[in-house]
Amino acid sequence: MPSTHTVPHLQTTLTGPLLELESHLLAHQAEIEAWFRQQFRQTPAPFYASVDLRNAGYKLAPVDTNLFPAGFNNLAPELMPLAVQAAQVAVMQACPVADGVLIIPENHTRNTFYLENLKALQNILCAAGYETRIGSLRPDLDHPMEIELPSAQTLTLEPLVRRGDRVGVADFFPCAVLLNNDLSSGRPTILENIEQVLLPPLDMGWVNRYKTHHFEHYTRVAHAFAELIEIDPWIITPLSIQCGPVDFKKREGLNCLAGAVNMVLEQTAEAYQRHGVDDTPFAVVKSDRGTYGMAIMSVQDPDQILNLNKKQRNKMSSGKEGLVAHQMMVQEGVYTFETLKGAVAEPVVYMIGPRVVGGFYRVHTGKSATDNLNAPGMHFEPLSFAEACALPDQQAAPDAAPNRFYAYGVVARLALVAAAREICEAKPNCPGHSQ
């Protein structure tokens, strides 16, 4: 089914390096797909992931990779068959004997957007042929809870229990356990050393994982890919530097952080000069762990770090689950010059296994091209690109909708390869260790 959403016009539509990137992707499509198959044979893709992209016209790069995606309800309905097929393959590869899947969600039950995501994920797995139930970690839940959703569907949460080395709900203890909880508050004891297949592994929760570590893997992946299709890797790679410990409230570590900002700005300015970009460089300072758009700010001058007021310092200290952010990442800022109905937008790509199953635009009417759009006031516009990511249109212009979406899918899968290597690295006998 063709997309009903057009590609937003860029300031650089049909001109500049991004068109060149898209042209390269189309010209090398067979090599690219063969390369991805090889990568995922060496290090299997995570069960699922979402990737936030930023499109500056001259640069298309990921800025975040989420291994516990929570926006399946924002995918276009016509993409359901693609997601179901991908889920069938992903569950079978993870656990060939599985006849059911247990989902372990986040603990909050008042966020109806998240609960709709949970129901959408359950629907996908059920349609794939797997009985799917939801086992909650909430300590105050001692009996099944039914929640009526705005979509008129009903979601049932059941208390998670452990019997021996397996976890489940009531009499349901399947082989496959799917985490949709990013473990920001720590590793639940009930999940340690279970014999079931846990997707993704506990080591990928935010209590263990660093964003800068992911982007170290991504940089190596992007450089190898850039060599394959003969492009400058800067076009698809954001510079990322770790800095810490930082205590914003006590003003400790701010000089180090300002120094990292200065380094990123200087290197970005050099890249802009090399590529003939007239924009002002900026950096994004964010917690090296966690999601939900918390503890994040855009800066164009290191002095902005040194001169933070109390309110700003408190904001930068706050993380999900009330945790305090100490390790920070300073990342090259990538402008987003895409717009929908006059508002800035950024694409978010969703994958199950190695397959792109759709995505959406995160749109914010109150933000600028340099701002973090994952903030209160954002909304989502489904992105129908099932055909695009699997089958670009060689007869259309490189900047046409199918081919723009194919480019999104390629860069998102580069981040997926990096995530696969992260997971592999945490395993003792993973073949990817030789990479």
N, C-alpha and C positions, 0 to 999 in steps of 0.2 A: 504494500500500500504506500503510495507516495506521501511524502511529508506535507503536513498542512502548515508547517512553520517555516518561514523563509529565513535565510541566513541574514543576520544583521549586516548592514553596510559598514565597512571599516573606513577609517580615514585613508587607508592605503589600498582600497579595493582595486583589484586587478593590476596592482603595481607593486614593486618592491620585493624584498627578500622572501616574504611569506608566500607570495605567488611562486617564487623560485623553489621554495621548500615543497609546496604542493606539487609542482611540476616534477621535482625529483622523486617524490613518493609515487606518483603515477608511473613514471618511467621505470622505476625499480620495483614495481609492485610484486612481481613473482619472486625476486630475490628477498624482498622484505618479509613476505609470508613464509618463505622457506627458513629464513633466519629466525623468525619467531618460533616456528615449530621446533627448530634445533634447541633454542634457549629453553623452551618449556619441557623438552625431553630431558635436558640436563637438570633443571630445577623446576619441578611442577609448580604451576600457578597456585596461588592461594585459592581457597574455595570461592571467595568473593572479595571485591575491593571497589572503592570509588576514588577517582582522582580529580582534584580541582585544577583546572587549567587557566592560564591567563594568555590572552591573545593581544599582543601589542601591534600587530601588523607586520613588524619586522622581526618579531620573536614570538614563539609559541612554546610555552614551558609549563610543567607542573609546579604547583606551589604547595601541594599537600596530597598525601596518599593515606586513605583511611581503610584499615583492614577490618573495620566493624561498621560497614555502611548502614546509614539509617534514613534512606530516602526512597525506598522502593515504591512507595505510594506516589511519588512524583514522576514515575516513568509513564510514557504514553501507553495507553491500554492496548494499542495495536501491536506493541512489542511483547506482549505476554507469551505468545508461542515461542519466540526466540529465547526468552528467559527460562521457560519451562524446559526446553530442549537442553539448554546449557546446564541447568540444574540436574537433569537426569544423568548427564555425563559426569558432572563434577562429583555427585554423591557416589556413583558407581566406582569412580576411580579412587575416591577416598576410602570407601568401605564397600567392597563388592557384594557382601552378604547383607547389607542394610535393607530392612523393609520399613524403616521409620527413621525420623529425625527428631531429636529433641533440641529446641531452641532455648537458649538461656539469655534473657533480655536484660536491659538496664533496669534499675530498681524503680525509677520514677513512673508513676501511673497517672499523673495529671497532664502530661504533655500529650495531647491528642494527636499531634502530628507524628510523634514517635510511635504511638500505638497504632496509627494507621499504617505506618511503615511495617510494623511487626505483623499486622494482619496481611498485608500485601506479600510479605516474605513467606508467611505460612501458606497463603493461597498458591504461590508459585510451586512450593515443595509438594503440596497436596496434588496439584495438577500434574506434577512430575511422577506421581504414583507412590508417594511416600506418606504414610500416616505421620502427621506432624503435630506435636504438642509443645506447650510452652511451660518450662519449669523456672519459676522465679526464685531469686536469691533473697528476696525480702524476708528479714527475720520475723516480721509481724504477720506473715501470711501463713495460716495454719489450715486453710481449706480453700478449695477452688473459688476464684473470684471472676465473675462475668462482668465485662465492661461493654456498655453500649457505645458504639462509635458514631461520629457524625455521618459516616458513610452508610449508616443503617445496618452495619455488620456487627457481630458480637465477637469479642475477643475473650478467651478464657485463660486466666493465669492459674497455675497450680503450684503448690509448694514443692520445691526441689528436695529430694531425699537421696541418701546414699545407702546402698546395700553392698557391703564388701567393697569391691573395687569398681563398682558401677554406680552411676547416678541416673535418676529418672523421676517420674511422677507416677504415683499410685502403682499400677502394675506395668508401667511402660518404661523399659530400660533398653533403648535401641543402641545399635553399634555406633551411629553417628551423632555427635553432640556439637551443635553449631552455636558458637558464641556470637551474640549480638550485643555484647557488653564489653566496653573497651578497658575495663579493669583499672580505671583511674585511681580507685581507692585501694587497690592491692589485689593480690592473688587469693581468691577464696580457698580456704583450707579444704572445703568439700570437693574441690576439683583437682586437688593435687594427687598425682600418681594413679589416676583412674585408668582402667584397661581399655576404655572406649577410645575411638578416634575423636580427638578434640580439634575443632576447626574454627579459627586458627589456633595454634598452640598457645599455652599460657604465656610463654616467653614473648609473645607479640603484643601483650597488654601494655598500657602506657606506664605501668610501674617498672617495666624492664626496657622499653623501647625508646630510642631517641630519634627525633626527626633528622638530625644531622647525620646520624649513622645511615639512615635510609638514603639520604641524598649523596652520601659518599658512594654507595652502591649505584645510585642513579647516574652519577657523573661518569663512572666507568662504563656503564651500559650505554649511555648516550654517546660517549666518545667512540666506542666500538661501532655503534650504529652509524654515526656520522661518517666514519671512515668507509663503511659499506656503501653509502649512497653519495659520498663525496660532497659533504656540506661542512660548514664551520660548526662545531659542536655548540658554540655559544648560542646559536639560534634556538636551541632546544634545551639549554641547561642553565638553571639559576645558580649563581654562586651562593654557597651556604657556609657559614662559620659558626662554630659553637663557642659560647662564652659563659663562664660561671666559675664558682657560684656567685650569684647576684642576689642581694637583699635590697629591694627597692625601698622598703620602709625605713631601713637603717642607712640607706645611701651607700651601701657597701658593694664594691665591684662595678660601680658606674663608670669609672675611668676606663676599665678594661672593655666595658660594653661600648663606650663611645669610641674607643680605639678600633674595635671591630667594625663599627658603623663606618668610620672613616676609611678603613681598608676596603670595604665593599663599595662605598661611593667612588673611591679613586679608581678601582678596577672596572667598575661599571662605566665611568667617564671615559676611560681608555677604550673600552669596547665600543661605546657610542661613537667616539671619534673614528675608530677603525671602520665602522659600518655606516658612517655618515648620518647618524641619528641626532636630531636637534633637541630631543626631550631632555628635561632635567633629571639626572639620576636620583633615585630614592632607594631607601633600604626599608625592609620590614623587620621589626624586632618582635619576636614571639617566643612563647614558652617552647622549650625543646621537647616537651611532652604534652599530650592532651589535645583535645579538640574543642568543639563548640564555639570557636572564634573568640576565646577568652585570652587575656594577657597578650594582646597584640596591638602594635601601633606602627604607623608609617612615618618615617623621618627623612628629611633632606639635608640635615646638618647634625654633626655629632653633638653640638651644644644643646640640641633639644633633649638629649639624654641627661646631660648634666644639670639642666634647668627644669626638670620635671617638678610640677607642684604636688602637693600632698594628695590631691584627688587622683592625679595621673599615676602617682606611685602606688596608691592603693589598688587602682584598677589593674596595673601591671603585675601586682602580687597575687591576684586572685585567679584561681584555676577551678576546674570542675571538681565537684564533691568537696569544695571548701579548701582544697589543697593549695599550698603556697608555691608559686613558680620560682625556682632557683636557677636551674640551668636554662639558658636562653639560646636561641638561634637567631643570628643576623643573616638575612637572606636578601639577595639582590631583588629589588622591587621590579615587577613586570607590570607595565601599564595594561589596562584592559580598555581597548578602544572599540569594543563591541557594544552595541546598544539595542535595546528592545523598547519601542514606543518612547524613545527619548531618555530611558534610564540605562545606567551602566549595567552590563551583564557579563557573566563569565560561565563557560561551559563546565559541567561536572559530568564525568563519564563513568558509567557503571559496568562492571564486569562480573561474570560468574565463571569460574575457571578461567581459561585463557580467552574467552569470547566476550566481546563487547555486546551488551544486551540493551543498551540505550543510555539515556542521560537526560539532563535538563539544563536550562539556563538559570543560574542564581541571579536574580535581578534586584536592584535596590535603587529606589527613586531618590534617596537622600544622600547618596555617596558619590564620590568622584572617581576618576580613572586610576587613582593611586591608592584608594581606600580598600580595606578589608570588607568584602561584601557579606561575609558570614556574620551578620549582626542583626539585632532586632529591627524589624521593618522590611526585611528581605521577603521576596516571594519567588515562586518557581514557575517556569514555563517549560512544559515537557518538550523534549527534543526527539523527534522521530527520525532516527538515522539507522534503522535496521539494514536497509539496502546499502547505505553509504559505507558503513564500516566493513561490510562483507564484500561489497561489489561496487567500487568506484566507477564512475561513468567516464570511460576513456574518450568518448566523443564530445563531452562537455568541456567548458573552460576549466582550468585547474582550480579556479576560485568559486566554481559553481557549488551549490549546496551539497550534493553527494560527495564531492571531492574535499570540500572543507571539513565535512564530518568524518571522512576517512582519515584526514590528517589528525583530527582530534583523537580518533581511535588508535592511531599508530603511536602518538606521543603518550597516551594513557597506558598503552601496553608496555612501553618502555619502563614506565614507573612500576608496572606489574612485574616485569622481569626483575627489577631491583628489589621489590618486596619478596619475590620468590627466593632470591639469594639471601635476603635477611633471614627468612625462615630456615633455609638450608643451613646457614651458618650456625644456627642454634642446635643443629642435630649432629651427633658424633660422627656418623659415617656417610655424610652427604657427598655425592659426586661433585657438587658445585664448589667444594672447598678448593679445588684445583684452579678455579678461575682467578 
